[in-house]
Amino acid sequence: MKSRILVISAAEMELLMLCDRIPSAGETIRGKGYEYIPGGKGTNAAVTLSRLGGDCVFCSCLGDDENGAKLRRYYNECGVDTRFLATDRNAKTGFTAAICEKNDNLRALTFRGASDLLTREHIEEAFTCYPDAVYVQTVLESRLLAKATRFAVQQKIPVFIDASGIGKEYPFEELESIEIFQTSAQDAYRITGIMPTDMENCMKSAMALESRVKAKFYVIRIPGRGAFIYDGRYYQMQPTYDVDRADTAEAADAFNASLALNYLTTHDIKNACSFASAVGEVTTDMHESLDPIPELRKVREYILSFKPSIKM
């Protein structure tokens, strides 16, 4: 039976513009092309879970506009359950304008739109889908994230948190017990003030996270090295497959979501991190595609070329 994961996050349409370089103030240059693509961390997580074989239910809020209709259609095509995807008739769908230069430097401006209109009632209703786990991201307003974790704990449902784009001021103390707290090296630094550059600093950073939020596992994703795992007593670095790969935002989102899905199936944190590394690396390989989130088949092929013992 598929694991049902309730994703509570933001939904956005993205305008991706390609150019050789960013124009200076007052300057106009010719671009190389542009595309409208479904985007945002919530979208990436929901699609990753669905494509890798999970039963994903997405709780978010869209505007009553063309972008909202396109996003809903895209989620349905990807197999994501959209029955708890609300529509606000007076708001615009979340939108991100991103500019990518020839050297792959990316700059983006985000408008939250309808995503900021998600309510406690929306979240409480979504829990009627009887999920096996809840996956939340810190793009959510902190009070809603706290309510989501509280609902989950009351129903004895494990919670996975993707903590990114935040700093020391985020009120982690308001959260209920978490199954896996996931973050990147850069975000761990923003939260703790300790950059996890080596094992000693990884440990210090993880312990600082532990002092802020209660979790069964803390996973710090370190591009080019792997995933640092800490359970409150023991720690280790679960290595990546290919250290030479670059990193993308989609790869980070796919890593975090796939880790949660594999852990639910295997209950093995080391296996889950190895599986997630493979998913992230395949996503990076597909970064030139407008839809880089891979199907399970591609991930299997990649894993079998390295470590066929990984459980998928």
N, C-alpha and C positions, 0 to 999 in steps of 0.2 A: 504494500500500500504506500502511496506517495505521502511524504511529509507535507502537511499544510502549514504554510508560513504566512502570517499576516504582516505585510509591510506597511508601515505608517510613515509617510514621508511627503516630500514635495513633488509635484509634477510640472514639468516645464517644456515648452517648445524652444528650440535653439536655432538661431540664425548664425551659421558658421561662414565667415568671410575669409577668403584666402588672398594673400598679397605678398609681395617680396619684402616689404617693410612697412612699418606704421608711418603714416604721413605726419609731418611736423605741423604745428599750429598754423592755420591759414593755408596749408598746402593741400592740393587735391592730386591723387595719383590713381592710376588704373589698377583695379583689382584683377585677380586671376580667376575668380569665380565665387559663387555662394550657393548654399543649400540650406533649406529648412529641415531640421532633423529632430526627432524626439530626444529630449535630453534631461539632464538633472540627475542627482544622485538616486532619487526614488525610482525614476524610470530605469536606470541602469541596474539597480538591485532587483527590481521586480522581474525584468526581462531575463536577467541572469538566472534567477531561481527557476523560472518557468522553462527556459531552454535547457537547463541541466536536469530536468526531470522532476522538479518540485511542483507542488500544488500551491501556486502563489495567489494570494488575495491582496489586492492593493487598496489601501484606504488613503485618499487624498481629496483635493477639491480642485475642480476645473472651472473656468469661466464659460459662459454660454456664448461661445464664439467659434470661429472656424478652427483656430488652433486647438481648442478643447475637443472639438469633434474629431479632428485628425489624431490627437493623442488617444482618445478612447478607441478609435478604430484600430490604431497600431497595437495597443495593449491586447485587444481581443484577438487580433491576428497572431500575436505571440503566445496566446494561450493563458494570459493573465486574467484572473477573475476580477471583473470591474463592478460588481454589484454594489460595492461600498465606495465607489468613486463619485463623490457628490458634484453637483453643478450649481454654481451661484449665478443667477440671471443678471446680477448687477455688477459683476466683476469680470476682469479679463484674465485669461489663463496666464500662469507664470511664464516668463519669457527671459531668455538669455541671449545677448548679442556678443558673439565671440569673434575675435580677429586672430588668425594664425599666420605668422610670418613665414618666410621661406626657410628660416632656420628652426622652425617648429616652436618658436616662442609664442605663447598664447596669452591673450588678454581678454577679459570678459567683464560684462556689466549685466547684472541680474536684477530682474523685477519679479518679486515674489507673487504679486497678483493674488489670484484666488487661493493659492496655497496657504496664504496667511489667514484664510477664513475657515480653515478646518477647526472644528469645535470638539469639546469633550463629548457631546452627544453623538457626533459622527463616529468618534473612536469607540465609544461604548457600544454603539450599534454594530460596528464591525466585529466585535468580539463574539457576536452571535453566530459567526461562521465556525466556531469551535476549532480554533487553530491549535496545532501541535507546538508552535513557537511564535514569538513576536519579534520582528526585526524593525528596529527604529534607528533613525539617524538624527544627529544633532542639528540638522537644518530645521528641525521642528522647534517651535517655541518651547522653552524649557518647562513651562508649566504643563503643557500638553504631553511632553515626553515623560514627565513625572507621573501624570495621571495614567498614561499608557502602561508604565511599568507597575503601577499600583494595581490596575485591573488585572494584569497578567499574574502578579504574585498572588492575588486573592484567588485566582483560578488555578494556581499551581502550574502555570505555563512558563517555560524558560524564555528569557529575554536576551536578545543579542543587540548590542549597541555599536554602531559605527560612529565614532567620535572624530569629527573632522571640521576644520574651519572655525575653531573656537579657541578660547584662551583661558587664562587662570580664573577669569571672573565667572565662568559657567558654573551654575549651582549644582554640581554633581551630588552634593550631600542630600538633595531632595529626592534622589532616585532610590527605588527599592532594590533589592538584591538582583544582580545581573548574572547570567550564565557566562557569557563571554563579552568582555570589554575590548573592543578592537580600535586601534588607532595607528597612525603612521608615525615614523620617527620625527618628522617635522611638527606634527600636531602634538605629539608627546612633549616635545620641547616647549611648544606654546603653552601647554597646560601646566607643566611642572618646572620649566626653566632649566631642565637638564637635557642636553642633547645626547641621545643614545648612540654614541659613535663606536663604543667598544663594549665588551661584556660587563665591565664594572659600571659604566654609565647606563647601560641598558637596565641593569639590576636596580640602580638608584632611581631611575626614571619610573620603573615599574612599581617600586615600593612607594614612591611619591603618589602615583595613581591610586595605589591601594589605600593610602591615607585619605583619599578624596571620595572614593566610590567602592562599594562592596561588590566583588565579583568572584566567581569560581575560578576563572582564568582571565589573565591579561595578555593580550597579543599585540605586540608592536611590530608593524610591518616595516622592514628596512630594505628599500630597493637595492638590488644587487647583492644582497646577503641572505635574505630569507625572513623568517618570522621569529621574534624573540617571545618565548612563552614563559609565563610566571604564574604559579598557582598559590602563592602565599608562603610557600616553603621551598619549592624547588624551581629551577629555571633551566632553560636550554635554548640554543639557537637551532631552529629547524631550517636547514639550508635551502636555498632556491635551486632551480635546475640550471639556469643559464645566467651567469652573473653579468654578461655583456649586454643584456637587453636594456633598452631605455624604459622609461615609465610613463604612463598616461593616466589621466583622471579616470577614464573608463576601466583601465586595468585595476586601479585601486578599488573601485566600487565592485567590480566583478570578483576580486579576491575576497573582499569582506563578506559578500553575500554567499559565495560558494563555500566559504569556510563554515558558515552557519548551517548550510544545507547538508554538507558532508558529515559534520559533527552530529547532527540529529540522527543520521543513519548509522554511523559507525561508533559513536560515543568515544572516539579516539582523537584527542586534540592534535597529536603529532601527525596523524594521517590526514586530518582535516586541513592542517596548514600546508602539507605537501600537495594535496589536491588543489587547494586554493592558489598556491604558487603556480601550478600548471595552468589553471584557468586564467590567471593574471597575465602570464607570459604569452599564451595563445591570443588573448585580447590585444596585447601590445603588438604582436605580429600582424594583427588585422587592423591596425590603427588608421591605415589609409582608406579603409572602407567606411562608408557613412553609417554602417551598422556593425560595429566590431565585436559585439557580444557573441561568443561562440556557442554552437550546439555541442551537446555532450559527446557526439561522435568525434569531433575534432579534438576535444580534450583527451578522450581515450587514446586516440592515435598518438598524441604528443606524449602522454604518460608512458605508454608501452614502449616508446623509443628510448626512455630513460630508466624508469623504475616500474616494471610490470607488477610489483608486489603491492602497489598502492590500491586501496579499496575505493571503488567509485560508486 
